[in-house]
Amino acid sequence: MSSRPRALGPLVALFTAGYLAPYLLPTVVGRLSAGLGLTPAQAGLVGSVLLLSSASAGFTLAARVERLGPRRAARIGLLAMVVGYGSAALTTSVPQVVGGAVLGGFGSGTTLAVAAAGIASQRDPHRASTLGLLSVSATAGALYLSLPHLGGGHALPFASIAVAAALVWPLTRGLAGGLAGGLAGGGGRPATAEPVRGGGSPLPHRRSGLVLAGAILCWSMAQNALWGVSGRIGLTQAGLSEVTVGAVFAVALGAGLAGVTAAGALGSRIGRATPVGAGTAIIAGCVLISSRAENLAAFATGEILWNVFYPVVLSYLLGLAASLDPRGRWAVLVGSASSLGVACGPVAGSVLSEQAGYPGMGLVLCVLLLLVAVPMTAVALHTSGRPLVPGSVRRRGGAPAAVLAGTTTAATGLVPQMGAPEQEVTEIPVPSRRRADRRSFRLARPSDRG
């Protein structure tokens, strides 16, 4: 039996636990405002602090997951989530809630860093990212359906995230072999000695990675600026009840499952540039619809369509980041930049909505999304033609060979992965001063085969 499910399963579970807090942000911010007497801006600030702590963990651990060991790092993150979110759920003191949110956010970022580094080492990072998004969307959708019926207050969302982290803890035993050795045995990319020897090796494709990180920061900020105030749009502008808003969010996340499933089935058949560019443009239109919603039909249409395309584009962006470095450093850094944008989202959404109203906020976010779609699409186009092994195509055939390498139908396990280190050539000394005796050589015959 293949060991790939055992290798990928813990990574998907860690991805789900790490991403659950951002997915539950609307209900967290809304209940902080209603349950603790905070203003919308103050509640949004608490959500931003939580996500900023998560982003800082990712930036801190981008190149240190291998050094700490994946199981140790994952367990540190999960423990921080249980303690932080659990303590925030058990108190009504605002400073203690903020402190628990900061600790829990750091745990979420640590857990997500381990998952991102492991997913980048898989043979098909896009497929692994898709499975993670499917899992977190399903989990968040179930919580949006159940939490309104379990009571009010801020405790339930925080407690739900803490319980999810505790449930993932036993699965960390599957990470004992390490990212390089354990995952390669589970169907991932072949392990090499490079990650062990070259712990300080420079990041490859710096320009593409930096552009992608900067663009996804703005992209995520625009997404979460709306997501952070979507609950208030439904409750105040559209005049819906909390149960109805929760049902819309659950249906929207369920529609997102269908979108991610389609993205996983489609894979890289149409490349990454089209899903990233066209998908972001569609999302920009959905943002306009949601921000102007004044009834259930408009609110549901905008939220559902938005959540169909958001995880699709995100899965391609995560796969694009993973393809830049098989060690997963760009995957962690780009993911952390996305978390930083997510962290700025609630504050940006609250400030924009208070200054310009929800429709004005939607217009600003729509323009921002259209602008950042250009550099993200450019990176996707640029990296799609990059040779699989650095230097090999340039020395052995130039551009035609690069096209052939990018379109070959050979089995992925037989083709070197993009960014993988080239195999070293061992020199064998041959004596040149003595002439070989021709009598030492003879013709090979079929009968000579061993």
SVG drawing of the C-alpha trace seen along z (x, -y; Angstrom):
<svg xmlns="http://www.w3.org/2000/svg" viewBox="-34 -59 87 77">
<polyline fill="none" stroke="black" stroke-width="0.4" points="0.0,0.0 1.3,-3.4 2.5,-5.6 1.4,-8.8 -1.9,-9.2 0.0,-8.8 2.4,-11.5 -0.2,-13.9 -2.9,-13.4 -1.1,-15.1 -0.2,-18.1 -3.8,-18.5 -4.9,-18.4 -2.3,-21.0 -3.3,-23.2 -6.9,-23.0 -6.1,-23.9 -3.8,-26.8 -6.3,-28.3 -9.4,-27.9 -9.0,-31.2 -8.9,-33.3 -11.9,-31.4 -13.9,-32.1 -12.9,-35.7 -16.3,-37.2 -18.0,-35.4 -15.0,-36.1 -15.1,-39.8 -18.9,-40.0 -19.1,-38.2 -16.2,-40.2 -18.2,-43.3 -21.5,-42.0 -20.3,-40.0 -17.6,-42.2 -19.0,-45.7 -16.3,-46.6 -16.9,-49.0 -16.6,-47.4 -13.2,-49.1 -11.9,-47.7 -13.2,-44.2 -11.6,-44.4 -8.3,-45.5 -8.4,-42.4 -8.9,-40.2 -6.0,-42.0 -3.7,-41.4 -4.6,-37.7 -3.7,-37.4 -0.6,-39.6 0.7,-37.2 0.0,-34.4 1.9,-36.1 4.9,-36.9 5.2,-33.2 5.4,-32.3 8.1,-34.9 10.1,-33.7 9.9,-30.0 10.2,-30.3 13.7,-28.7 13.7,-27.0 11.1,-24.3 13.7,-21.7 16.0,-22.8 13.4,-22.4 11.9,-19.3 8.3,-19.2 6.8,-17.2 8.3,-19.4 7.3,-22.6 3.8,-21.4 3.2,-20.4 4.5,-23.7 2.1,-25.5 -0.9,-23.2 -0.1,-23.6 0.0,-27.4 -3.4,-27.3 -5.0,-25.2 -3.7,-27.3 -4.2,-30.7 -7.7,-30.2 -8.8,-28.2 -7.9,-30.9 -9.5,-33.5 -12.7,-31.5 -12.7,-31.2 -12.5,-34.9 -14.5,-38.1 -11.5,-40.4 -10.6,-42.2 -6.8,-42.3 -6.8,-38.5 -8.9,-37.8 -6.4,-39.8 -3.4,-38.0 -5.0,-34.6 -5.7,-35.6 -2.1,-36.7 -0.8,-33.4 -3.3,-31.4 -2.5,-33.3 1.2,-32.6 0.3,-28.9 -1.8,-29.1 1.0,-30.6 3.5,-28.0 1.2,-25.2 0.5,-26.6 4.3,-27.1 4.9,-23.4 2.0,-22.5 3.2,-24.9 6.8,-23.6 5.6,-20.0 3.1,-20.7 5.9,-22.3 7.9,-19.1 5.1,-17.1 5.3,-16.0 2.1,-17.9 1.9,-20.9 -1.3,-22.2 -3.1,-19.0 -2.0,-19.1 -3.0,-22.7 -6.4,-21.9 -7.0,-19.1 -6.1,-21.5 -8.5,-24.1 -11.3,-21.5 -10.8,-20.4 -10.7,-23.9 -13.7,-25.0 -15.8,-22.0 -14.8,-22.5 -15.6,-26.2 -18.8,-25.6 -20.0,-23.1 -19.1,-25.5 -21.0,-28.4 -24.1,-26.2 -23.8,-25.0 -22.4,-28.0 -25.5,-30.2 -27.6,-27.4 -25.2,-26.8 -25.4,-30.2 -23.9,-33.7 -20.7,-35.2 -17.1,-35.1 -16.3,-31.9 -17.6,-29.4 -15.5,-30.5 -12.3,-30.5 -13.2,-27.2 -13.9,-25.6 -10.5,-26.5 -8.8,-25.2 -10.7,-21.9 -9.7,-21.5 -6.1,-22.0 -6.4,-19.3 -7.9,-16.9 -5.0,-17.4 -2.4,-16.7 -2.4,-12.8 -1.8,-13.1 1.6,-14.8 3.1,-11.3 3.1,-11.0 5.7,-13.8 8.4,-12.0 10.5,-11.3 11.2,-15.0 10.3,-17.0 13.1,-15.9 13.2,-12.2 9.7,-11.4 7.8,-13.1 9.9,-11.7 9.0,-8.3 5.4,-9.1 5.3,-10.0 6.8,-13.4 9.7,-14.9 12.9,-12.9 14.9,-13.9 18.4,-15.2 21.3,-16.1 21.0,-19.7 18.5,-20.8 20.7,-19.3 24.0,-20.7 22.8,-24.0 20.7,-25.3 21.8,-28.8 21.5,-28.4 20.0,-31.5 16.4,-31.7 15.9,-30.9 13.9,-33.1 14.1,-36.1 12.4,-38.6 9.4,-36.4 9.1,-35.5 9.2,-39.1 6.7,-40.3 4.4,-37.4 4.7,-38.0 3.9,-41.8 1.0,-41.2 -0.6,-38.5 -0.3,-40.7 -2.5,-43.3 -4.7,-40.6 -5.4,-39.0 -5.9,-42.3 -8.6,-43.2 -10.3,-39.8 -10.3,-40.0 -11.3,-43.6 -14.7,-42.5 -14.7,-39.2 -14.1,-40.9 -17.2,-43.1 -19.4,-40.7 -21.3,-39.7 -22.1,-43.3 -23.2,-44.0 -25.6,-41.1 -26.9,-42.1 -27.2,-45.9 -27.3,-46.8 -29.2,-43.7 -31.3,-43.4 -30.7,-39.6 -30.6,-37.6 -27.5,-36.0 -28.9,-32.5 -29.5,-33.6 -26.1,-35.2 -24.5,-32.0 -26.5,-29.9 -25.3,-32.1 -21.7,-31.7 -22.1,-27.9 -23.6,-27.7 -20.8,-30.0 -18.1,-27.8 -19.9,-24.7 -19.8,-26.3 -16.1,-27.0 -15.7,-23.2 -17.1,-22.7 -14.7,-25.4 -11.7,-23.8 -12.7,-20.4 -12.9,-21.7 -9.5,-23.4 -8.0,-20.1 -9.5,-18.2 -8.3,-20.9 -4.8,-21.0 -2.3,-22.7 -4.0,-22.0 -4.6,-25.7 -1.6,-26.9 -1.7,-29.2 -1.9,-32.6 -5.5,-32.2 -7.0,-31.1 -5.0,-33.7 -5.8,-36.7 -9.3,-35.9 -10.3,-34.6 -9.1,-37.7 -11.1,-39.9 -14.3,-37.8 -13.6,-38.2 -13.4,-42.0 -16.9,-42.0 -18.2,-39.8 -16.8,-42.3 -18.8,-45.0 -22.0,-42.9 -21.5,-42.0 -20.7,-45.5 -23.8,-46.9 -26.2,-44.2 -29.4,-45.4 -31.4,-42.1 -30.9,-38.4 -30.6,-37.7 -27.9,-40.2 -26.0,-39.3 -26.1,-35.6 -25.2,-36.0 -22.1,-38.0 -20.9,-35.9 -21.5,-32.6 -19.8,-33.5 -16.9,-35.1 -16.3,-32.0 -16.4,-29.8 -13.5,-31.7 -11.5,-32.8 -10.2,-29.3 -9.6,-28.4 -7.3,-31.4 -5.7,-30.9 -4.9,-27.2 -3.1,-28.3 -1.2,-31.0 0.0,-28.6 1.0,-26.1 2.8,-28.8 4.7,-29.8 5.6,-26.2 7.0,-25.7 9.6,-28.5 11.5,-26.5 11.2,-22.8 12.4,-23.4 9.2,-25.3 10.7,-28.6 8.9,-30.7 5.7,-28.8 6.0,-29.8 7.1,-33.4 4.3,-33.9 1.8,-32.3 3.0,-34.6 2.7,-37.6 -0.9,-36.5 -1.5,-36.2 -0.1,-39.7 -2.6,-41.0 -5.3,-39.0 -4.3,-40.6 -4.6,-44.1 -8.0,-43.3 -10.4,-43.7 -8.9,-47.1 -8.9,-48.2 -12.5,-47.1 -13.7,-48.7 -12.0,-52.0 -13.1,-52.1 -16.7,-51.2 -16.9,-53.9 -15.4,-56.6 -16.9,-55.7 -19.7,-53.3 -19.9,-49.7 -20.4,-50.5 -17.5,-52.9 -15.3,-50.3 -16.3,-47.8 -15.3,-50.1 -11.9,-50.7 -11.3,-47.0 -12.4,-46.2 -9.9,-48.6 -7.1,-47.2 -7.8,-43.6 -7.7,-44.5 -4.4,-46.3 -2.7,-43.4 -4.0,-40.9 -1.4,-42.2 1.8,-41.4 0.5,-38.0 -0.4,-37.0 3.0,-38.2 4.7,-35.9 2.6,-33.0 3.4,-33.5 7.1,-34.0 7.6,-30.9 5.5,-28.6 8.3,-28.5 11.1,-28.1 13.3,-25.0 12.8,-22.1 16.5,-21.9 18.4,-25.2 21.1,-25.5 20.4,-22.2 18.2,-23.6 20.4,-26.6 23.4,-24.3 21.6,-21.6 19.2,-23.2 18.0,-26.6 14.4,-27.8 13.1,-24.8 14.3,-22.4 12.5,-24.5 9.3,-24.3 9.8,-20.5 10.5,-20.2 7.4,-22.2 5.1,-20.1 6.4,-16.6 4.0,-13.9 6.6,-11.8 5.7,-10.5 6.2,-13.2 8.3,-10.9 10.9,-10.5 11.2,-14.3 13.4,-16.4 11.3,-18.9 11.7,-22.6 14.4,-24.1 15.8,-20.7 19.6,-20.7 21.5,-19.1 23.2,-15.8 26.9,-16.0 29.1,-14.4 31.8,-12.2 35.1,-12.2 36.7,-8.8 40.5,-9.0 41.6,-7.1 45.3,-6.4 46.5,-8.1 50.2,-7.2 49.7,-3.5 48.1,-2.3 45.4,0.2 46.1,3.6 43.6,4.3 43.6,8.0 41.9,7.0 38.7,6.1 36.3,8.3 32.9,8.1 29.9,8.4 27.5,11.3 24.1,12.2 25.5,15.1 27.7,12.8 24.7,11.3 24.6,12.0"/>
</svg>
